[in-house]
C-alpha cells in the first residue's frame, strides 16, 4: 500500500520561503517519478513540479526560478523548496505518484502567503 505524507506548510509573508516534504512508503521510492501539485480554493488541482528517478526535473511556469524540487532516496523523501512566495501561491500542496490506472496522493499540506 503506497502512502504519502506531506508536511512543512504554514503561514509565511510574501517574499518568504518554505520547504515542503513528502515521505513515501509502500513503494520503491528510488524508482518513482515524483510530482508536486497544488490546489487553491475554488480552483482545479494543478501540477507544480516533477522529478524522475534519475533526477530530471520539470516545473510549471509559475514555479520556474522560485521553486526547487529534490529528493533523498535514502530517506524516501521528496522536497519542494519554495522561495519568493507570492499570495497566489496559497494552496494545499500534494505529492503524487502516478500509475497507469491510479494516482496516489497524500493528505496535503496548507501553504498560506499573507502579510
N, C-alpha and C positions, 0 to 999 in steps of 0.2 A: 504494500500500500504506500503510494507516494504521498508524502506530507511536506508542505512548505509553510514555514513560519517566518513572517516578516516582523521587523522591529526597527526602531530608530526614528520614527516620525515624531512630530511635535510642532510647537509654535515657534516660528522664527520671524525676525524682522526682514523686510525687503533688503536684499543685498547680502543676507546671511547665508549660512551653509548648514547642511545636514548630511549625514551618511546613513543610508538605509542598509539593512542587512536582511538576508533571507537564508535560513538554514533548511536544507533539504535532507530528507531521509526516505528510505524505501526505494532508492534507485542508485544506479552507478553514476554519481554526480559528475565525475570527470568526463563522462561520455556524452553528457547532455548539452544541447544548446539551451541557454537560459535567457529569459526575457523579463524586462520590467514593463508593466503597463500602469496606467493611471486612469482614474475616473473622477471627474469633477462633478459637483452637484448638477443634476439636470442634463448631463451630457453622457454620450456613449464612452465606453472604455476605449482608451487609445494606447497604442504601442509607444513606448518611450525609447527603449534601447535593447540590444541583444548582444550576446557573446557566445561564440561557438566553443566547441570542446578544444579547438586549437587556438582560442583567444582572438579570433577575428571579431571585431566589434562594428556595430552599426547604430546610428542614432536617428531619431526623428529630428526634423529641422528645429523644432522647439527646444531640443536638448543639446544640440551641437554647440561646442565651445563652452558649455556651462556644466554639463553632467559627464561623469565618467563611470562606466560600468566595468566591474572587475570581478574576479573570482578567486577563491582559495580552495583548491580541490582537497587539500589536506584537512580542511575544516568543513567541507561540504557546504560552503557558504558563498553566496552571491552578494555583491555590494553595488550600491549606487551612490556615488559621491555627487552631491548637488551643491553647486556654488552659484553665487549671484542670483539667489532665488527672487522670484517676482510674485506678486499677488496671484497672477494667473497660473502659477504652479500649484496652487492649492488644490488638493485632490486626495483621494485614497490611492495609495500605491500598492500594486500587487506584483509578486513574482509569478512566473509561469513556466510550466513545462508543457510543450505541445506534442501530442501524439496524433497519429492519423485519425483516430476516431474519438479522441477525448483530450480535453485540456485540463491540466491540473493547476489549481490556484491556491494561494494562501488566503488568510483571512483579511489581509491588507493592513496597511499602517497609514494613519492620517497625517498629512502634511498641511499645515496652515501657515500662510505667509501674510503677516499683517503687522502694522505698526500700532 
